[in-house]
Amino acid sequence: MIRRLTTIVLAAGLGFSLLFLGFSASSFRLPGNQQDYEPVQPIRYSHRLHAGELEIPCLYCHFGAERSRHAGIPPINVCMNCHQFVSAPLGAIKAEGEAASQENRPPRPIISPEIQKLYDAAGFSPPNPAQPTTAQPASEPRPIAWTRVHNLPDFVRFDHRPHANAGVACQSCHGPVETMERVKQASDLSMGWCVNCHRDANQNGIDGKPIHASLDCVACHY
């Protein structure tokens, strides 16, 4: 009786252990794999709006990708090319314009909370239509503490230049950024993932063009 009970307990324990290992294996990740990492940023910047709805090209903001190892985060001046004029969603600006017209007054400046963060970082004070003046810096500019999203494993060097100049689409590595309200790491960026992409490029080319994507270890590890 005791032996039979012991057998049942051991069998049940083995079953639960196998079940636990099955669930663990399905979610197991190698160290350094940050796929689906989606940090909250200091400014709620929407790639869905800018890259998707407005169709702003990736390289307009991340111009370093063609000429530098790093694509880089654009300086505030790039943002201010548009946002010195665009201070809030169009609907809010139209609503204020209609209200001002009905009340027979100049429209008040409408600045969304997120764009106000941008102005604060840029040290920018937009002109008030009720008191037309030339905009003057409100304070000293300061950097925005963006949180890095894509982090490669240790001992890997990735250069954006050969990829961008070969015609590799940004989405090939970064996923459909134009659909993301908040950017996340879409791929695991593992060595196998990169090697498979290089093999596919060598076999099929990029946009119909033949390509030689190195499979040599020292291409990425040096």
ROLUMFI-760817 format. One record per residue (C-alpha): residue in one letter; x, y, z. Coordinates in steps of 0.25 Angstrom, whole numbers, padded with zeros to 4 digits, always signed. Example, Ala and Ser with C-alpha at 12.3 -4.5 7.8 and 13.67 -1.06 7.14 Angstrom:
# ROLUMFI-760817
a+0049-0018+0031/s+0055-0004+0029/
END
This chain:
# ROLUMFI-760817
m+0000+0000+0000/i+0011+0010+0004/r+0019+0006-0009/r+0007+0008-0017/l+0004+0022-0011/t+0019+0026-0013/t+0018+0022-0028/i+0005+0030-0029/v+0012+0042-0023/l+0025+0041-0031/a+0017+0040-0044/a+0008+0052-0040/g+0021+0060-0037/l+0027+0055-0050/g+0015+0060-0058/f+0015+0073-0051/s+0030+0075-0054/l+0028+0072-0068/l+0017+0081-0070/f+0025+0092-0063/l+0037+0090-0072/g+0028+0090-0084/f+0022+0104-0080/s+0036+0109-0077/a+0042+0104-0090/s+0032+0111-0098/s+0035+0124-0092/f+0050+0122-0090/r+0059+0132-0096/l+0074+0133-0097/p+0081+0144-0088/g+0081+0157-0096/n+0068+0154-0103/q+0059+0166-0101/q+0049+0163-0112/d+0036+0171-0109/y+0043+0181-0100/e+0034+0193-0100/p+0038+0204-0091/v+0030+0216-0087/q+0037+0228-0093/p+0038+0242-0086/i+0030+0248-0098/r+0019+0240-0104/y+0024+0240-0118/s+0015+0232-0128/h+0022+0226-0139/r+0008+0221-0144/l+0004+0236-0146/h+0017+0241-0152/a+0023+0229-0160/g+0009+0223-0163/e-0002+0233-0164/l+0007+0245-0168/e+0017+0236-0176/i+0029+0244-0171/p+0041+0235-0177/c+0049+0228-0166/l+0062+0235-0172/y+0056+0249-0170/c+0058+0248-0155/h+0068+0236-0154/f+0077+0242-0165/g+0090+0236-0158/a+0086+0222-0163/e+0092+0225-0177/r+0105+0231-0172/s+0108+0226-0159/r+0109+0213-0151/h+0097+0218-0142/a+0084+0223-0148/g+0083+0231-0136/i+0072+0239-0129/p+0069+0252-0136/p+0073+0265-0129/i+0061+0274-0124/n+0064+0283-0136/v+0058+0273-0146/c+0045+0272-0137/m+0044+0287-0137/n+0045+0288-0152/c+0030+0284-0151/h+0026+0286-0137/q+0030+0301-0136/f+0017+0303-0144/v+0009+0290-0141/s+0007+0291-0126/a-0006+0282-0124/p-0015+0272-0132/l-0022+0279-0143/g-0035+0277-0137/a-0032+0284-0125/i-0026+0296-0133/k-0039+0297-0142/a-0048+0296-0129/e-0040+0308-0123/g-0041+0316-0136/e-0056+0314-0137/a-0058+0318-0123/a-0049+0330-0125/s-0057+0334-0137/q-0070+0333-0130/e-0065+0341-0118/n-0059+0351-0127/r-0045+0350-0121/p-0031+0345-0126/p-0029+0330-0124/r-0021+0326-0112/p-0009+0317-0114/i-0012+0302-0112/i-0001+0294-0108/s-0003+0279-0105/p+0004+0274-0092/e+0013+0265-0100/i+0018+0276-0109/q+0020+0285-0097/k+0030+0275-0092/l+0037+0276-0106/y+0037+0292-0105/d+0042+0291-0090/a+0054+0282-0095/a+0056+0292-0107/g+0055+0304-0099/f+0045+0309-0108/s+0034+0319-0105/p+0024+0320-0116/p+0018+0334-0120/n+0004+0338-0114/p-0005+0342-0126/a-0012+0352-0116/q+0002+0358-0113/p+0010+0357-0126/t+0025+0356-0123/t+0037+0348-0128/a+0038+0335-0121/q+0050+0335-0111/p+0056+0324-0104/a+0049+0321-0091/s+0060+0314-0084/e+0073+0307-0087/p+0071+0295-0096/r+0073+0281-0090/p+0074+0267-0095/i+0062+0258-0095/a+0065+0245-0087/w+0059+0235-0097/t+0060+0220-0093/r+0068+0212-0103/v+0059+0201-0109/h+0068+0192-0118/n+0080+0186-0110/l+0089+0176-0117/p+0095+0165-0109/d+0109+0167-0104/f+0121+0166-0113/v+0113+0170-0126/r+0116+0182-0135/f+0104+0186-0144/d+0107+0197-0155/h+0094+0203-0161/r+0102+0209-0173/p+0104+0196-0181/h+0089+0192-0178/a+0083+0205-0181/n+0091+0207-0194/a+0088+0193-0199/g+0073+0196-0198/v+0070+0188-0186/a+0056+0193-0181/c+0056+0198-0167/q+0045+0189-0164/s+0053+0177-0167/c+0060+0179-0154/h+0051+0188-0146/g+0038+0182-0150/p+0025+0190-0155/v+0029+0203-0147/e+0019+0211-0155/t+0008+0203-0148/m+0014+0205-0134/e+0008+0215-0125/r+0020+0212-0116/v+0032+0206-0122/k+0036+0192-0117/q+0047+0182-0121/a+0040+0173-0131/s+0051+0163-0134/d+0060+0155-0124/l+0073+0161-0131/s+0080+0148-0129/m+0092+0143-0137/g+0083+0132-0144/w+0073+0143-0148/c+0084+0152-0154/v+0091+0140-0161/n+0078+0135-0167/c+0075+0149-0172/h+0089+0149-0179/r+0087+0136-0185/d+0073+0140-0191/a+0080+0153-0196/n+0091+0145-0203/q+0081+0135-0209/n+0070+0145-0213/g+0076+0158-0213/i+0070+0171-0208/d+0059+0178-0217/g+0064+0170-0229/k+0078+0173-0227/p+0089+0163-0225/i+0096+0165-0211/h+0107+0159-0204/a+0104+0159-0189/s+0116+0154-0181/l+0115+0141-0173/d+0129+0143-0167/c+0129+0144-0152/v+0138+0156-0152/a+0128+0164-0160/c+0120+0166-0147/h+0129+0161-0136/y+0142+0169-0135/
END
